[in-house]
Amino acid sequence: MMFNVRLAVAADVEALFDIRTSVTQNHLSREQMAQMGIDAESLAAAVSAAPCAWLAEVDGQPVAFSMIDLDDACLFAVFVRPAFEGQGLGTAVLQPAEAALFARHARIWLSTDGREPVRANGFYRRHGWVPVAALDDGDVRYEKARPGG
């Protein structure tokens, strides 16, 4: 399968929402995201302000994305449309996100649902992320050190 990974731009906001709301694990609706302050306007502002999101496309169709908070050293999103899982797209969007974070930080972090068998836990562990803390809300905090650092 051929795919392309590129930096997301403001025009991609609807595609990011479509991918995010398509997942079954850790699903959030647009309404739930809006309650968290994540709406089209805030997402467009974020991707316009700094390189912070990467989008994978198969035949021009957006199918996966990652997103970071560069200032906070946080990876806060890696999502793949269910029909495209298991094809390397999560890894493909994870790599530029990690590279951008490591360009500014020696240690980066993320939090995700700590319950097993949530696939995200295995995914992050396979990519060198280490669980460092169980959080009060049932999530787990992972960290990763810059390679060679």
DSSP file (Angstrom, degrees, kcal/mol; ACC not computed):
  #  RESIDUE AA STRUCTURE BP1 BP2  ACC     N-H-->O    O-->H-N    N-H-->O    O-->H-N    TCO  KAPPA ALPHA  PHI   PSI    X-CA   Y-CA   Z-CA
    1    1 A M              0   0    0      0, 0.0     2,-0.4     0, 0.0    57,-0.0   0.000 360.0 360.0 360.0 129.3    0.0    0.0    0.0
    2    2 A M        +     0   0    0      2,-0.0    57,-0.4     0, 0.0     2,-0.3  -0.772 360.0 166.3 -93.9 136.9    1.3    3.4   -1.0
    3    3 A F        -     0   0    0     -2,-0.4     2,-0.4    55,-0.2    55,-0.2  -0.966  25.6-140.2-146.0 164.1    0.7    6.4    1.3
    4    4 A N  E     -A   57   0A   0     53,-2.3    53,-2.9    -2,-0.3     2,-0.5  -0.977   7.9-157.8-125.8 136.8    1.9    9.9    1.8
    5    5 A V  E     +A   56   0A   0     -2,-0.4     2,-0.3    51,-0.2    51,-0.2  -0.970  24.4 161.5-114.8 130.5    2.6   11.7    5.1
    6    6 A R  E     -A   55   0A   0     49,-2.5    49,-3.2    -2,-0.5     2,-0.2  -0.945  45.9 -85.3-142.3 162.6    2.5   15.4    5.1
    7    7 A L  E     -A   54   0A   0     -2,-0.3    47,-0.3    47,-0.2     2,-0.1  -0.506  49.9-121.4 -66.1 132.9    2.2   18.3    7.5
    8    8 A A        -     0   0    0     45,-3.0    45,-0.3    -2,-0.2    44,-0.3  -0.476  28.4-163.5 -76.5 149.6   -1.4   19.1    8.2
    9    9 A V    >   -     0   0    0     -2,-0.1     3,-2.5    42,-0.1     4,-0.2  -0.768  39.3 -90.3-126.0 172.9   -2.8   22.6    7.4
   10   10 A A  G >  S+     0   0    0      1,-0.3     3,-1.7    -2,-0.3     4,-0.2   0.830 122.7  63.6 -56.1 -33.9   -5.9   24.5    8.4
   11   11 A A  G 3  S+     0   0    0      1,-0.3     3,-0.3     2,-0.1    -1,-0.3   0.647  96.0  61.7 -65.8 -12.6   -7.8   23.1    5.4
   12   12 A D  G <> S+     0   0    0     -3,-2.5     4,-2.3     1,-0.2     3,-0.3   0.426  71.0 103.2 -90.9  -0.3   -7.3   19.6    6.8
   13   13 A V  H <> S+     0   0    0     -3,-1.7     4,-2.4     1,-0.3     5,-0.2   0.887  80.1  48.9 -54.9 -46.2   -9.3   20.3   10.0
   14   14 A E  H  > S+     0   0    0     -3,-0.3     4,-2.6    -4,-0.2    -1,-0.3   0.890 110.6  51.8 -63.5 -37.3  -12.4   18.5    8.9
   15   15 A A  H  > S+     0   0    0     -3,-0.3     4,-2.4    -4,-0.2    -1,-0.2   0.898 108.2  51.8 -64.4 -39.9  -10.4   15.5    7.8
   16   16 A L  H  X S+     0   0    0     -4,-2.3     4,-2.7     1,-0.2    -2,-0.2   0.932 111.8  46.4 -62.4 -45.3   -8.7   15.4   11.3
   17   17 A F  H  X S+     0   0    0     -4,-2.4     4,-2.6     2,-0.2    -2,-0.2   0.911 110.6  53.2 -62.6 -42.0  -12.1   15.4   13.0
   18   18 A D  H  X S+     0   0    0     -4,-2.6     4,-0.6     2,-0.2    -2,-0.2   0.918 112.8  43.4 -60.6 -43.6  -13.4   12.7   10.6
   19   19 A I  H >X S+     0   0    0     -4,-2.4     3,-1.2     1,-0.2     4,-0.7   0.948 113.8  51.1 -65.6 -47.9  -10.5   10.5   11.5
   20   20 A R  H >< S+     0   0    0     -4,-2.7     3,-0.6     1,-0.3     8,-0.5   0.877 112.8  44.9 -59.6 -39.8  -10.7   11.2   15.2
   21   21 A T  H 3< S+     0   0    0     -4,-2.6    -1,-0.3     1,-0.2    -2,-0.2   0.534 102.8  67.9 -84.3  -4.7  -14.4   10.4   15.4
   22   22 A S  H << S+     0   0    0     -3,-1.2    -1,-0.2    -4,-0.6    -2,-0.2   0.670  78.9  98.9 -85.2 -17.1  -14.1    7.3   13.3
   23   23 A V    <<  -     0   0    0     -4,-0.7     5,-0.1    -3,-0.6    58,-0.1  -0.311  57.3-157.0 -75.4 154.8  -12.1    5.3   15.9
   24   24 A T  S >  S+     0   0    0      3,-0.1     3,-0.8     2,-0.1     2,-0.4   0.811  77.7  64.0 -98.0 -38.2  -13.8    2.8   18.2
   25   25 A Q  T 3  S+     0   0    0      1,-0.3    -1,-0.1     0, 0.0    -2,-0.0  -0.734 119.9   5.4 -87.7 137.2  -11.2    2.8   21.1
   26   26 A N  T 3  S-     0   0    0     -2,-0.4    -1,-0.3     1,-0.2     2,-0.1   0.860  93.1-178.2  59.8  37.3  -10.9    6.1   22.9
   27   27 A H    <   +     0   0    0     -3,-0.8     2,-0.4    -5,-0.1    -1,-0.2  -0.427  10.8 179.9 -68.8 137.7  -13.8    7.4   20.8
   28   28 A L        -     0   0    0     -8,-0.5     2,-0.1    -2,-0.1    -5,-0.1  -0.996  19.6-136.4-134.0 140.8  -14.9   11.0   21.3
   29   29 A S     >  -     0   0    0     -2,-0.4     4,-2.3     1,-0.1     5,-0.2  -0.438  30.8-107.4 -84.2 167.4  -17.7   12.8   19.5
   30   30 A R  H  > S+     0   0    0      1,-0.2     4,-2.5     2,-0.2     5,-0.1   0.870 122.5  55.0 -62.2 -35.3  -17.3   16.3   18.2
   31   31 A E  H  > S+     0   0    0      2,-0.2     4,-1.9     1,-0.2    -1,-0.2   0.921 107.6  48.2 -64.6 -43.0  -19.6   17.5   20.9
   32   32 A Q  H  > S+     0   0    0      1,-0.2     4,-0.8     2,-0.2    -2,-0.2   0.908 112.6  48.8 -63.6 -41.3  -17.3   15.9   23.6
   33   33 A M  H ><>S+     0   0    0     -4,-2.3     5,-2.9     1,-0.2     3,-0.8   0.902 107.7  54.8 -65.1 -39.5  -14.3   17.5   22.0
   34   34 A A  H ><5S+     0   0    0     -4,-2.5     3,-1.7     1,-0.3    -1,-0.2   0.886 103.3  55.7 -60.7 -38.4  -16.0   20.8   21.9
   35   35 A Q  H 3<5S+     0   0    0     -4,-1.9    -1,-0.3     1,-0.3    -2,-0.2   0.759 106.8  51.5 -64.3 -23.5  -16.6   20.5   25.7
   36   36 A M  T <<5S-     0   0    0     -4,-0.8    -1,-0.3    -3,-0.8    -2,-0.2   0.378 127.2-102.3 -91.6   2.4  -12.9   20.0   26.1
   37   37 A G  T < 5S+     0   0    0     -3,-1.7     2,-0.8     1,-0.2    -3,-0.2   0.584  83.1 129.6  87.6  11.2  -12.2   23.2   24.0
   38   38 A I      < +     0   0    0     -5,-2.9     2,-0.3    -6,-0.1    -1,-0.2  -0.860  27.5 139.6-103.5 104.3  -11.3   21.3   20.8
   39   39 A D     >  -     0   0    0     -2,-0.8     4,-2.6    -5,-0.1     5,-0.3  -0.787  67.5 -88.2-133.8 178.0  -13.3   22.8   17.9
   40   40 A A  H  > S+     0   0    0     -2,-0.3     4,-2.5     1,-0.2     5,-0.2   0.881 124.5  50.5 -59.0 -40.1  -12.7   23.6   14.3
   41   41 A E  H  > S+     0   0    0      2,-0.2     4,-2.1     1,-0.2    -1,-0.2   0.934 113.0  43.7 -65.8 -46.4  -11.5   27.1   15.2
   42   42 A S  H  > S+     0   0    0      2,-0.2     4,-2.1     1,-0.2    -2,-0.2   0.880 115.4  49.3 -68.5 -36.4   -9.0   26.1   17.9
   43   43 A L  H  X S+     0   0    0     -4,-2.6     4,-2.4     2,-0.2     5,-0.2   0.917 111.2  48.7 -68.6 -42.6   -7.7   23.2   15.7
   44   44 A A  H  X S+     0   0    0     -4,-2.5     4,-1.5    -5,-0.3    -2,-0.2   0.898 111.5  50.7 -62.7 -40.1   -7.2   25.4   12.7
   45   45 A A  H  X S+     0   0    0     -4,-2.1     4,-1.7    -5,-0.2    -1,-0.2   0.909 110.3  49.9 -63.9 -41.5   -5.4   28.0   14.9
   46   46 A A  H  X S+     0   0    0     -4,-2.1     4,-1.4     1,-0.2    -2,-0.2   0.939 112.4  44.5 -64.4 -47.7   -3.1   25.3   16.3
   47   47 A V  H  < S+     0   0    0     -4,-2.4    -1,-0.2     1,-0.2    -2,-0.2   0.763 115.4  49.6 -71.7 -22.0   -2.1   23.8   12.9
   48   48 A S  H  < S+     0   0    0     -4,-1.5    -1,-0.2    -5,-0.2    -2,-0.2   0.780 107.2  55.1 -81.7 -28.1   -1.6   27.3   11.5
   49   49 A A  H  < S-     0   0    0     -4,-1.7    -2,-0.2     1,-0.2    -3,-0.1   0.832 122.5 -11.5 -77.0 -33.7    0.5   28.5   14.4
   50   50 A A  S  < S-     0   0    0     -4,-1.4     2,-0.7    -5,-0.1    -1,-0.2  -0.989  82.0 -80.4-161.3 156.8    3.2   25.8   14.3
   51   51 A P  S    S+     0   0    0      0, 0.0    -4,-0.1     0, 0.0     3,-0.1  -0.548  71.7 133.5 -64.2 111.2    4.1   22.5   12.8
   52   52 A C        +     0   0    0     -2,-0.7    16,-2.5     1,-0.3     2,-0.4   0.433  50.2  52.6-143.0  -2.8    2.0   20.3   15.1
   53   53 A A  E     - B   0  67A   0    -45,-0.3   -45,-3.0    14,-0.2     2,-0.4  -1.000  53.5-163.1-144.4 140.8    0.0   17.7   13.1
   54   54 A W  E     -AB   7  66A   0     12,-1.9    12,-1.9    -2,-0.4     2,-0.4  -0.967   9.3-157.1-125.2 139.9    0.9   15.2   10.4
   55   55 A L  E     -AB   6  65A   0    -49,-3.2   -49,-2.5    -2,-0.4     2,-0.4  -0.951   3.9-152.0-122.5 132.0   -1.6   13.6    8.1
   56   56 A A  E     -AB   5  64A   0      8,-3.0     7,-3.0    -2,-0.4     8,-1.3  -0.877  16.0-167.3-102.3 136.3   -1.3   10.3    6.2
   57   57 A E  E     -AB   4  62A   0    -53,-2.9   -53,-2.3    -2,-0.4     2,-0.5  -0.967  14.0-161.7-125.8 139.5   -3.2    9.8    3.0
   58   58 A V  E >  S- B   0  61A   0      3,-2.4     3,-2.3    -2,-0.4   -55,-0.2  -0.987  87.0 -15.8-116.6 120.3   -3.9    6.8    0.9
   59   59 A D  T 3  S-     0   0    0     -2,-0.5    -1,-0.1   -57,-0.4   -56,-0.1   0.874 130.7 -53.6  51.2  40.1   -4.9    7.6   -2.7
   60   60 A G  T 3  S+     0   0    0      1,-0.2    -1,-0.3   -56,-0.0   -57,-0.0   0.414 112.6 123.1  78.8  -2.4   -5.5   11.2   -1.6
   61   61 A Q  E <   -B   58   0A   0     -3,-2.3    -3,-2.4     1,-0.0     2,-0.3  -0.826  65.8-124.7 -95.3 123.6   -7.8   10.0    1.2
   62   62 A P  E     +B   57   0A   0      0, 0.0    -5,-0.3     0, 0.0     3,-0.1  -0.501  43.5 157.3 -65.6 125.8   -6.9   11.2    4.8
   63   63 A V  E     +     0   0A   0     -7,-3.0    18,-3.1     1,-0.4     2,-0.3   0.553  55.0  17.7-129.3 -14.5   -6.6    8.0    6.9
   64   64 A A  E     +BC  56  80A   0     -8,-1.3    -8,-3.0    16,-0.2    -1,-0.4  -0.992  56.1 179.7-156.5 153.6   -4.4    8.8    9.9
   65   65 A F  E     -BC  55  79A   0     14,-2.4    14,-2.6    -2,-0.3     2,-0.3  -0.994  12.6-156.8-153.5 159.5   -2.9   11.7   11.8
   66   66 A S  E     -BC  54  78A   0    -12,-1.9   -12,-1.9    -2,-0.3     2,-0.3  -0.932  12.5-168.9-128.4 157.2   -0.7   12.6   14.8
   67   67 A M  E     -BC  53  77A   0     10,-2.1     9,-1.8    -2,-0.3    10,-1.3  -0.995   2.3-170.6-149.3 143.9   -0.7   15.9   16.7
   68   68 A I  E     - C   0  75A   0    -16,-2.5     2,-0.6    -2,-0.3     7,-0.2  -0.848  28.3-133.4-129.1 163.0    1.6   17.4   19.3
   69   69 A D  E  >> - C   0  74A   0      5,-3.0     5,-1.9    -2,-0.3     4,-0.8  -0.926  26.2-168.5-111.7  99.1    1.9   20.2   21.8
   70   70 A L  T >45S+     0   0    0     -2,-0.6     3,-0.6     1,-0.2    -1,-0.1   0.866  81.7  49.6 -61.2 -40.9    5.4   21.4   21.0
   71   71 A D  T 345S+     0   0    0      1,-0.2    -1,-0.2    -3,-0.1    -2,-0.0   0.871 115.3  43.3 -66.9 -36.4    5.8   23.7   24.0
   72   72 A D  T 345S-     0   0    0     -3,-0.2    -1,-0.2     2,-0.1    -2,-0.2   0.448 105.4-124.5 -90.4  -1.3    4.6   21.1   26.5
   73   73 A A  T <<5 +     0   0    0     -4,-0.8    36,-2.4    -3,-0.6     2,-0.5   0.798  63.5 145.0  63.4  30.5    6.7   18.2   24.9
   74   74 A C  E   < -Cd  69 109A   0     -5,-1.9    -5,-3.0    34,-0.2     2,-0.7  -0.868  48.3-156.2-113.0 129.9    3.4   16.2   24.6
   75   75 A L  E     +C   68   0A   0     34,-2.7    36,-0.4    -2,-0.5    -7,-0.2  -0.904  25.5 167.8 -90.3 115.6    2.2   13.8   21.9
   76   76 A F  E     +     0   0A   0     -9,-1.8     2,-0.3    -2,-0.7    -8,-0.2   0.429  51.4  35.9-117.5   4.5   -1.5   14.0   22.3
   77   77 A A  E     +C   67   0A   0    -10,-1.3   -10,-2.1    17,-0.0     2,-0.3  -0.899  38.6 156.4-158.6 130.8   -2.9   12.3   19.3
   78   78 A V  E     +C   66   0A   0     -2,-0.3     2,-0.4   -12,-0.2   -12,-0.2  -0.859  26.5 165.1-142.3 112.7   -2.2    9.3   17.0
   79   79 A F  E     -C   65   0A   0    -14,-2.6   -14,-2.4    -2,-0.3     2,-0.4  -0.987  17.2-171.6-135.6 141.5   -5.4    8.1   15.3
   80   80 A V  E     -C   64   0A   0     -2,-0.4   -16,-0.2   -16,-0.2     5,-0.1  -0.993  35.6-106.8-130.9 134.5   -5.9    5.8   12.3
   81   81 A R    >   -     0   0    0    -18,-3.1     3,-2.5    -2,-0.4     4,-0.3  -0.375  35.8-119.4 -56.2 136.3   -9.2    5.1   10.6
   82   82 A P  G >  S+     0   0    0      0, 0.0     3,-1.3     0, 0.0    -1,-0.1   0.828 111.6  58.7 -51.2 -37.9  -10.3    1.5   11.6
   83   83 A A  G 3  S+     0   0    0      1,-0.2    -2,-0.1     3,-0.0   -20,-0.0   0.643 110.2  44.7 -67.9 -12.5  -10.3    0.3    8.0
   84   84 A F  G X  S+     0   0    0     -3,-2.5     3,-0.8   -21,-0.2     5,-0.4   0.278  83.3 125.8-115.5   8.8   -6.6    1.2    7.7
   85   85 A E  T <   +     0   0    0     -3,-1.3    -4,-0.0    -4,-0.3     0, 0.0  -0.299  66.4  29.1 -66.3 153.0   -5.3   -0.1   11.1
   86   86 A G  T 3  S+     0   0    0      1,-0.1    -1,-0.2     0, 0.0    -3,-0.0   0.651  90.8 101.1  76.1  16.5   -2.3   -2.5   11.1
   87   87 A Q  S <  S-     0   0    0     -3,-0.8    -2,-0.1     0, 0.0    -1,-0.1   0.198 100.2 -97.5-118.6  15.2   -0.8   -1.2    7.9
   88   88 A G  S  > S+     0   0    0      3,-0.0     4,-2.0     4,-0.0     5,-0.1   0.499  89.9 119.2  87.3   3.7    2.0    1.0    9.4
   89   89 A L  H  > S+     0   0    0     -5,-0.4     4,-1.9     2,-0.2     5,-0.2   0.861  72.0  54.1 -74.2 -34.5    0.1    4.3    9.2
   90   90 A G  H  > S+     0   0    0      1,-0.2     4,-1.8     2,-0.2    -1,-0.2   0.936 111.9  45.5 -61.7 -45.2    0.2    4.9   12.9
   91   91 A T  H  > S+     0   0    0      1,-0.2     4,-2.2     2,-0.2    -2,-0.2   0.899 108.9  57.5 -62.5 -40.9    4.0    4.5   12.9
   92   92 A A  H  < S+     0   0    0     -4,-2.0    -1,-0.2     1,-0.2    -2,-0.2   0.854 113.6  37.2 -62.2 -36.4    4.2    6.7    9.8
   93   93 A V  H  X S+     0   0    0     -4,-1.9     4,-0.9     2,-0.1    -1,-0.2   0.713 112.6  59.5 -88.6 -20.9    2.5    9.7   11.5
   94   94 A L  H  X S+     0   0    0     -4,-1.8     4,-2.8    -5,-0.2     5,-0.2   0.905  96.7  62.0 -68.8 -41.7    4.2    9.0   14.9
   95   95 A Q  H  X S+     0   0    0     -4,-2.2     4,-2.4     1,-0.2     5,-0.2   0.901 105.0  42.2 -59.2 -48.9    7.7    9.4   13.5
   96   96 A P  H  > S+     0   0    0      0, 0.0     4,-2.2     0, 0.0    -1,-0.2   0.857 114.1  54.1 -68.4 -29.6    7.5   13.0   12.4
   97   97 A A  H  X S+     0   0    0     -4,-0.9     4,-2.1     2,-0.2    -2,-0.2   0.946 111.0  44.6 -65.2 -47.6    5.7   14.0   15.6
   98   98 A E  H  X S+     0   0    0     -4,-2.8     4,-3.2     1,-0.2     5,-0.2   0.920 111.8  53.5 -61.6 -43.2    8.4   12.4   17.7
   99   99 A A  H  X S+     0   0    0     -4,-2.4     4,-1.4    -5,-0.2    -1,-0.2   0.908 109.1  48.6 -59.5 -42.9   11.1   14.1   15.6
  100  100 A A  H  < S+     0   0    0     -4,-2.2     4,-0.5     2,-0.2    -1,-0.2   0.906 114.2  46.0 -64.4 -41.3    9.6   17.5   16.1
  101  101 A L  H >X S+     0   0    0     -4,-2.1     4,-1.9     1,-0.2     3,-1.5   0.929 111.7  50.6 -66.9 -44.7    9.3   17.0   19.8
  102  102 A F  H 3< S+     0   0    0     -4,-3.2    -1,-0.2     1,-0.3    -2,-0.2   0.729  97.4  68.7 -68.4 -20.4   12.8   15.7   20.2
  103  103 A A  T 3< S+     0   0    0     -4,-1.4    -1,-0.3    -5,-0.2    -2,-0.2   0.754 118.6  21.7 -65.8 -22.0   14.2   18.6   18.2
  104  104 A R  T <4 S+     0   0    0     -3,-1.5     2,-0.4    -4,-0.5    -2,-0.2   0.571 124.7  47.1-118.5 -15.9   13.2   20.8   21.2
  105  105 A H     <  -     0   0    0     -4,-1.9    -1,-0.2     1,-0.1     3,-0.1  -0.977  53.6-152.7-136.4 143.3   13.0   18.4   24.2
  106  106 A A  S    S+     0   0    0     -2,-0.4    40,-3.4     1,-0.2     2,-0.4   0.750  93.4  32.3 -80.8 -25.6   15.2   15.6   25.6
  107  107 A R  E    S- E   0 145A   0     38,-0.2     2,-0.3    -6,-0.1    38,-0.2  -0.999  71.1-172.0-135.4 134.2   12.1   13.8   27.1
  108  108 A I  E     - E   0 144A   0     36,-2.7    36,-2.1    -2,-0.4     2,-0.3  -0.804   5.9-162.9-123.1 165.0    8.6   13.7   25.7
  109  109 A W  E     +dE  74 143A   0    -36,-2.4   -34,-2.7    -2,-0.3     2,-0.3  -0.925  13.0 178.6-145.6 165.9    5.4   12.4   27.1
  110  110 A L  E     - E   0 142A   0     32,-2.0    32,-2.9    -2,-0.3     2,-0.4  -0.959  16.7-142.5-156.1 163.1    1.8   11.3   26.4
  111  111 A S  E     + E   0 141A   0    -36,-0.4     2,-0.3    -2,-0.3    30,-0.2  -0.994  24.8 163.8-131.7 145.2   -1.1    9.9   28.4
  112  112 A T  E     - E   0 140A   0     28,-2.0    28,-3.0    -2,-0.4     2,-0.1  -0.936  50.4 -61.0-149.5 169.2   -3.6    7.3   27.2
  113  113 A D  E     - E   0 139A   0     -2,-0.3    26,-0.2    26,-0.3     8,-0.2  -0.341  42.7-155.5 -56.3 124.5   -6.2    5.0   28.5
  114  114 A G        +     0   0    0     24,-1.9     2,-0.2    21,-0.1    -1,-0.2   0.519  56.8 109.1 -85.2  -5.3   -4.5    2.6   30.9
  115  115 A R  S >  S-     0   0    0     23,-0.2     3,-1.6     2,-0.1     6,-0.2  -0.467  70.4 -99.9 -73.9 142.0   -6.9   -0.2   30.7
  116  116 A E  T 3  S+     0   0    0      1,-0.3     3,-0.1    -2,-0.2    -2,-0.1  -0.788  99.9  32.7 -95.1 147.6   -5.8   -3.4   28.9
  117  117 A P  T 3  S+     0   0    0      0, 0.0     2,-0.3     0, 0.0    -1,-0.3  -0.553  77.2 136.5 -99.6  57.1   -6.3   -4.5   26.2
  118  118 A V    X>  -     0   0    0     -3,-1.6     3,-1.3     1,-0.2     4,-0.8  -0.494  52.1-140.7 -62.7 121.7   -6.3   -0.9   24.8
  119  119 A R  H 3> S+     0   0    0     -2,-0.3     4,-2.4     1,-0.3     3,-0.2   0.779  93.7  70.8 -59.3 -29.4   -4.2   -1.2   21.6
  120  120 A A  H 3> S+     0   0    0      1,-0.2     4,-2.8     2,-0.2     5,-0.3   0.870  92.4  58.1 -58.0 -36.8   -2.6    2.1   22.1
  121  121 A N  H <> S+     0   0    0     -3,-1.3     4,-2.2    -6,-0.2    -1,-0.2   0.940 109.8  42.0 -60.9 -47.8   -0.6    0.8   25.1
  122  122 A G  H  X S+     0   0    0     -4,-0.8     4,-2.6     2,-0.2    -1,-0.2   0.898 113.1  54.8 -64.9 -40.2    1.0   -2.0   23.0
  123  123 A F  H  X S+     0   0    0     -4,-2.4     4,-1.0     2,-0.2    -2,-0.2   0.947 111.4  43.1 -57.7 -51.2    1.6    0.5   20.1
  124  124 A Y  H ><>S+     0   0    0     -4,-2.8     5,-2.4     1,-0.2     3,-0.6   0.908 113.0  51.8 -67.0 -40.6    3.4    3.0   22.3
  125  125 A R  H ><5S+     0   0    0     -4,-2.2     3,-1.9    -5,-0.3    -1,-0.2   0.918 106.4  54.4 -61.0 -42.5    5.5    0.3   24.1
  126  126 A R  H 3<5S+     0   0    0     -4,-2.6    -1,-0.2     1,-0.3    -2,-0.2   0.763 107.0  53.4 -61.8 -23.4    6.6   -1.2   20.7
  127  127 A H  T <<5S-     0   0    0     -4,-1.0    -1,-0.3    -3,-0.6    -2,-0.2   0.145 128.2 -94.9-100.7  19.7    7.8    2.3   19.8
  128  128 A G  T < 5S+     0   0    0     -3,-1.9    17,-0.3     1,-0.3     2,-0.3   0.521  75.3 143.4  88.3   6.1    9.9    2.7   22.9
  129  129 A W      < -     0   0    0     -5,-2.4    -1,-0.3    -6,-0.2    15,-0.2  -0.600  36.5-150.4 -79.6 141.9    7.6    4.6   25.2
  130  130 A V  E     -F  143   0A   0     13,-2.9    13,-2.3    -2,-0.3     2,-0.3  -0.951  14.2-124.1-117.7 127.4    7.8    3.6   28.8
  131  131 A P  E     +F  142   0A   0      0, 0.0    11,-0.3     0, 0.0     3,-0.1  -0.539  35.5 167.8 -68.9 131.3    4.9    3.8   31.3
  132  132 A V  E     +     0   0A   0      9,-3.3     2,-0.3     1,-0.3    10,-0.2   0.586  55.9  14.3-120.4 -17.5    5.9    6.0   34.2
  133  133 A A  E     -F  141   0A   0      8,-1.3     8,-3.2     2,-0.0     2,-0.5  -0.966  57.1-132.2-161.7 141.3    2.7    6.7   36.2
  134  134 A A  E     -F  140   0A   0     -2,-0.3     6,-0.2     6,-0.2     2,-0.2  -0.837  35.4-142.6 -89.1 131.4   -0.9    5.6   36.6
  135  135 A L    >   -     0   0    0      4,-3.1     3,-1.9    -2,-0.5   -21,-0.1  -0.608  19.4-111.1 -98.1 158.2   -3.1    8.7   36.6
  136  136 A D  T 3  S+     0   0    0      1,-0.3    -1,-0.1    -2,-0.2     4,-0.0   0.765 113.3  57.6 -58.7 -29.6   -6.2    9.3   38.7
  137  137 A D  T 3  S-     0   0    0      1,-0.1    -1,-0.3     2,-0.0     3,-0.1   0.323 124.5 -95.4 -88.4   9.7   -8.6    9.1   35.8
  138  138 A G  S <  S+     0   0    0     -3,-1.9   -24,-1.9     1,-0.4   -23,-0.2   0.358  88.9 122.5  93.6  -5.8   -7.5    5.6   34.7
  139  139 A D  E     -E  113   0A   0    -26,-0.2    -4,-3.1   -25,-0.2     2,-0.4  -0.361  53.9-136.9 -81.1 168.0   -5.0    6.9   32.1
  140  140 A V  E     -EF 112 134A   0    -28,-3.0   -28,-2.0    -6,-0.2     2,-0.5  -0.980   9.8-133.5-125.8 141.6   -1.3    6.0   32.1
  141  141 A R  E     -EF 111 133A   0     -8,-3.2    -9,-3.3    -2,-0.4    -8,-1.3  -0.831  22.2-168.2 -95.3 129.3    1.5    8.5   31.5
  142  142 A Y  E     -EF 110 131A   0    -32,-2.9   -32,-2.0    -2,-0.5     2,-0.3  -0.860   2.0-169.2-111.5 149.7    4.2    7.3   29.1
  143  143 A E  E     -EF 109 130A   0    -13,-2.3   -13,-2.9    -2,-0.3     2,-0.3  -0.955   5.7-166.2-134.6 158.4    7.6    9.0   28.5
  144  144 A K  E     -E  108   0A   0    -36,-2.1   -36,-2.7    -2,-0.3     2,-0.3  -0.987  14.4-138.9-144.7 133.8   10.3    8.6   25.9
  145  145 A A  E     -E  107   0A   0     -2,-0.3   -38,-0.2   -17,-0.3     3,-0.1  -0.671  35.7 -95.0 -92.6 147.7   13.8    9.9   26.0
  146  146 A R    >   -     0   0    0    -40,-3.4     3,-2.4    -2,-0.3    -1,-0.1  -0.372  52.5-100.0 -57.2 130.9   15.6   11.3   23.0
  147  147 A P  T 3  S+     0   0    0      0, 0.0    -1,-0.1     0, 0.0    -3,-0.0  -0.311 107.5   8.6 -56.5 133.1   17.6    8.6   21.3
  148  148 A G  T 3         0   0    0     -3,-0.1    -2,-0.1     1,-0.1     0, 0.0   0.560 360.0 360.0  74.3   8.2   21.2    8.9   22.3
  149  149 A G    <         0   0    0     -3,-2.4    -3,-0.1   -43,-0.1    -1,-0.1   0.438 360.0 360.0-121.2 360.0   20.4   11.6   24.8
